[in-house]
Amino acid sequence: MSSLIQQIKVDSTKREMKVTCSSLIFSIRAFSIRTFAIRVVAAILCLSATNVVAEDRDGAYAVGGGVGSVECSKFVSIIEQARYRWIATMGYVNDANAFAMYLAGFQTAYNHAAPDTCDIFNGVDYDRLLTWIEVYCRTNPSDRFGTATIALANELHPNRLRNCRQQ
């Protein structure tokens, strides 16, 4: 069921159902059990098919804090410094780890929220993902790391793993 639905209370003795959503409360009442059941199923199907849009009416949305809010120019500087220390050294791991962890959290959220998606990154390792974001950030230095991550997901979406049983 959609996360839009916060609570459903069904009183079958009164043949009544009360649905509480984030901004909507409505009741369903029927005179027969059959009509009541049909209306309950119809209401649940309608609500679960509702798209929940996580942006305002202009298409804008907030990119979270932490490394998601780091400007691309700063990310490029950090990654350059990390690479100067060589991949697989503790210095590189320390510098790049926060960005890789942000990608891992984003990946989990995206996989959970996007329809028909098992894995947005579909086996691409985090070093390659960070390299893609670095290229993006060199072209868009005033963007944020979170915005670059969304651009990466948009780029990879057509090639995502759609079904986890395909692994």
C-alpha positions as CSV (number, residue, x, y, z in Angstrom):
1,M,0.0,0.0,0.0
2,S,1.2,3.6,-0.6
3,S,3.1,5.4,2.1
4,L,0.5,8.1,1.5
5,I,-2.0,6.1,3.7
6,Q,-1.3,6.7,7.3
7,Q,-4.2,4.7,8.9
8,I,-7.2,2.6,7.9
9,K,-9.9,1.7,10.4
10,V,-12.5,-0.8,9.3
11,D,-15.6,-1.4,11.4
12,S,-17.4,-4.3,9.7
13,T,-20.2,-4.4,12.1
14,K,-21.2,-0.8,11.1
15,R,-20.0,-1.5,7.5
16,E,-17.8,1.6,7.7
17,M,-14.2,2.4,6.9
18,K,-12.2,5.5,7.7
19,V,-9.1,6.2,5.8
20,T,-6.6,8.8,7.0
21,C,-4.0,10.0,4.5
22,S,-1.4,12.8,4.8
23,S,-3.9,15.5,3.9
24,L,-7.2,13.6,3.4
25,I,-9.7,11.8,5.6
26,F,-12.7,10.1,4.2
27,S,-15.2,7.5,5.2
28,I,-16.9,4.7,3.2
29,R,-20.3,3.5,4.3
30,A,-22.5,0.8,2.7
31,F,-25.7,-1.0,3.5
32,S,-24.6,-4.5,2.5
33,I,-21.4,-6.4,3.3
34,R,-20.9,-7.0,-0.5
35,T,-21.2,-3.3,-1.4
36,F,-19.0,-2.4,1.6
37,A,-16.3,-4.9,0.5
38,I,-16.3,-3.6,-3.0
39,R,-16.0,0.0,-1.9
40,V,-13.1,-0.8,0.5
41,V,-11.2,-2.7,-2.2
42,A,-11.8,0.2,-4.7
43,A,-10.6,2.8,-2.2
44,I,-7.4,0.9,-1.4
45,L,-6.7,0.3,-5.1
46,C,-7.2,4.0,-5.8
47,L,-5.0,5.2,-3.0
48,S,-2.3,2.7,-3.7
49,A,-2.2,3.8,-7.3
50,T,-1.7,7.4,-6.4
51,N,1.7,8.9,-7.3
52,V,3.4,10.6,-4.5
53,V,5.6,13.4,-5.9
54,A,8.5,14.5,-3.9
55,E,8.9,17.9,-5.4
56,D,7.1,21.2,-5.4
57,R,4.8,22.3,-8.2
58,D,7.7,24.0,-10.0
59,G,9.7,20.7,-10.0
60,A,12.2,21.9,-7.3
61,Y,13.2,19.8,-4.3
62,A,15.6,20.0,-1.4
63,V,18.8,18.1,-1.6
64,G,19.7,16.9,1.9
65,G,22.6,18.0,4.0
66,G,25.9,16.3,4.6
67,V,28.0,15.6,1.6
68,G,24.9,15.9,-0.6
69,S,25.1,19.6,-0.1
70,V,28.8,19.9,-0.9
71,E,29.4,22.0,-4.0
72,C,30.7,20.2,-7.0
73,S,33.9,22.3,-7.1
74,K,34.6,21.3,-3.5
75,F,33.9,17.6,-4.3
76,V,36.4,17.7,-7.3
77,S,39.0,19.2,-5.0
78,I,38.5,16.5,-2.4
79,I,38.6,13.7,-4.9
80,E,41.7,15.1,-6.6
81,Q,43.4,15.2,-3.1
82,A,42.2,11.7,-2.4
83,R,43.6,10.4,-5.7
84,Y,46.9,12.1,-5.0
85,R,47.1,9.9,-2.0
86,W,46.5,6.9,-4.2
87,I,43.5,4.6,-4.3
88,A,43.4,1.9,-1.6
89,T,45.4,4.0,0.9
90,M,43.8,5.0,4.1
91,G,43.9,8.7,3.1
92,Y,41.9,8.0,-0.1
93,V,39.4,5.9,1.8
94,N,38.9,8.6,4.4
95,D,38.5,11.3,1.8
96,A,36.1,9.4,-0.5
97,N,34.2,7.3,2.1
98,A,31.6,9.9,2.9
99,F,30.7,10.3,-0.7
100,A,30.6,6.6,-1.3
101,M,28.3,6.2,1.8
102,Y,26.0,8.9,0.4
103,L,25.8,7.0,-2.9
104,A,25.0,3.8,-1.0
105,G,22.2,5.5,1.0
106,F,20.9,7.1,-2.2
107,Q,21.0,3.7,-4.0
108,T,18.9,2.1,-1.2
109,A,16.3,4.8,-1.2
110,Y,16.1,4.9,-5.0
111,N,15.8,1.1,-5.3
112,H,13.0,1.2,-2.7
113,A,11.1,4.1,-4.2
114,A,11.5,3.7,-8.0
115,P,8.9,1.4,-9.6
116,D,10.3,-1.6,-11.5
117,T,13.7,-1.2,-10.0
118,C,15.9,-3.7,-8.1
119,D,19.2,-1.9,-8.4
120,I,19.8,1.5,-10.0
121,F,23.6,1.1,-10.1
122,N,23.4,-2.5,-11.3
123,G,26.8,-3.7,-10.2
124,V,28.7,-0.5,-11.1
125,D,31.4,-0.1,-8.4
126,Y,31.5,3.1,-6.3
127,D,34.9,4.3,-7.8
128,R,33.3,4.3,-11.2
129,L,30.2,6.1,-9.9
130,L,32.4,8.7,-8.2
131,T,34.4,9.2,-11.4
132,W,31.1,9.8,-13.3
133,I,30.1,12.4,-10.7
134,E,33.6,14.0,-10.9
135,V,33.2,14.5,-14.7
136,Y,29.7,15.9,-14.2
137,C,31.0,18.2,-11.4
138,R,33.8,19.5,-13.5
139,T,31.2,20.6,-16.1
140,N,28.8,21.9,-13.4
141,P,31.0,23.3,-10.6
142,S,28.2,25.2,-8.9
143,D,25.9,22.2,-8.6
144,R,25.8,20.1,-5.5
145,F,27.0,16.6,-5.0
146,G,23.3,15.5,-4.4
147,T,22.2,17.0,-7.7
148,A,25.1,15.3,-9.5
149,T,24.0,12.0,-7.9
150,I,20.4,12.5,-9.2
151,A,21.9,13.2,-12.7
152,L,23.8,10.0,-12.4
153,A,20.7,8.0,-11.5
154,N,18.8,9.6,-14.4
155,E,21.7,8.5,-16.7
156,L,21.7,4.9,-15.3
157,H,18.0,4.5,-15.0
158,P,17.4,2.9,-18.4
159,N,20.1,0.2,-17.6
160,R,19.0,-0.5,-14.0
161,L,18.4,-4.0,-12.8
162,R,14.6,-4.2,-12.9
163,N,14.1,-7.5,-11.2
164,C,16.1,-8.8,-8.3
165,R,15.6,-12.4,-9.5
166,Q,17.8,-11.6,-12.5
167,Q,20.9,-11.3,-10.4
